[in-house]
Amino acid sequence: MSLFFFLTFVALLSALGVVLAKNPVHSVLFLILTFFTLSGHYLLLNAQFLAAVNIIVYAGAIMVLFLFVIMFLNLNNATEPQKPLLAKAAATLAGGMLLLIMVAAMRNVEPASYDPATFNSQIGMVDKLGIVLFQQYQLPFELASILLLAAMVGSVMLGKRETGERNF
């Protein structure tokens, strides 16, 4: 239980660091730390596959892409305009309202208790995920794969430009 609280504390601090960091590169590094702590939470929930995918896809590929874009754009305090006070007040009000709605929604939630008689330690394993994915959700899985294939072919066709050819 103490590992859960430690990961939660680090996740909250790093999420605040994402929002409050003045340097965009530091903000991305805080976001990577947030993703790692969330992967730790997934491991505590016995979702090893989700933790691995979170680290590989989000903390790895997407954050490297964000970091390259930020470094390429060379964002800093001199190039970024200051936000007006009204925009800061509106963002604070919207965040406070979201917090109020979340607290109101979670007020009557009863957390599930641990029952050793019905506990299944294999629930988050990859083989169980594959069985559910290919039995109950086979059609949506296949449709998503066709959609991704069409997107790949479309991006290759748009990216490949012949000499003198116009793309739309």
N, C-alpha and C positions, 0 to 999 in steps of 0.2 A: 504494500500500500504506500510505503514511503517513496518508492520509485515512481509511482503514479503522480504523487504530489510534486516530486522534484521535476519530472518532465513537464507537468502542467505549469509550474512556476517558470521554468526556462522558456516554454512556449509562449506564455503571456509576456514575459520580458522581451523576448526577441520579436514578438508581434508589435509591441510598443516601439521597439527599435526600428522596425520597418517604417512605421508612420512618422516617428519623430526625428529620424536621422536627416541631417542637412545634406549630406553627400549621398547621391544616388547609388554609388558603388557600395557604400556601407549599408544602405537600405537593402540591396540585393543580397548581400552577405547575411544580414539578419533574416531575410526571407528563407535562405538556404538552411539556416539554423532552425527556423520554425518548421520547415519540412522534415528535418531530421528528428525533431522532437515528436512530431505527429507520427512519423514512422515508428518511433518507440512506443507510442500509444497503440498503434496497430499491432505491434508485437505483443503488448500486454493483453490485447483482446484476442490473441491467438489467430491473427490474420497475417500470416507470414508472407503470403503472396502479395497482398495489398501493400505491405510495408516495403517489400522489394521493388514493386512497381513504382511506388511513391518516390523511393530514393533514385531509381534509375531514370524515370521519366521526368519527374518534377525537379528534384534537387540536382539531377545531372543535366539532362539535355535542355530543358526549358530555361533553367537558371543560367546556363552558359550562354544561351541565346540572348536572354535579357541583359546579361553582363556585356556581351559584345555590342549590342545595340546601344546601351548606355555609354560605353566607351567610344563607340563610333560617333555618336551625336555630340559627345563632349559637353554634357550637361553640367552646369555649375551655377553658383549664385549670380554671376555676372550676366549670364545669358537668359536666365529664367526671370520673368517679371514677377513682382511681388503680388500676392493675392490681396484683393481688397478686403476690408474688415467685414463687409456684408457677406462675402463668400465664406469667410472663416466662421462667422456666426451661423450661417445656414448649414454648413457642414457639421458644426457642433450640435445644432438642434436636431438635424437628421440622425446623427449617431446616437444622441440621447433618446430620441423616440424609438429607434431600433432596439436599444438596450431595454427600454421600458416594455416594448412588445415581447421581447424574448423572455424577460423576467415574468411577465404576466402569463405567457404560454407555458413556462416551465414550473409555475407555482404549484400546481396540483399533481405533478408527475411523481409517481412512486417508482423508485429504481428497482429493477428486478433483483431478487436475492439469489444467492448461490444455493442450488439444490444438488448435493452430490449424487442423488439417485438418478437424476435426469441429465447430468452434465455429460457432454460429449466433447472430448478433447480433440477430436479430429474435424471439428466443424469448419475451421478456417484453412484447412490444407488444400493444396492445389488439386489433388485428385477429386475431392468432393466438389470443388468449384467447377471442374471440368465436367463431372457427371451432371450437375444441375444445368450448366451452360449448354451441353449438347443434348439433353433430354427435354427439359421444360422450355428452354429458350433457343431452340435450334433455328427456327425461322427468323427471329430478329437478329440472331448472330450471323446467319448467312446473308441477310439483307444488308447488315452493316458492313460485311466484308465486300459485297458488290458495290456499295456506295463508296467505300475507301478505294477500291480498285478504279472506279470511274473518276474519282478525284485525282488519283495518281496519274492516270492516262491524260486527263485534262490539263494537269499542271505541266506534264512533259510536253504536250502539244503547244501550250501557250509559251513555254520557255524555249522551245526549239524554233528558231527563226531562220528561215532560208534567206539568202541574199535577194533583196528586192521584194520579199513577201511581206504583206501586211497582215497583222493579226487583229481582226475586227476593228 
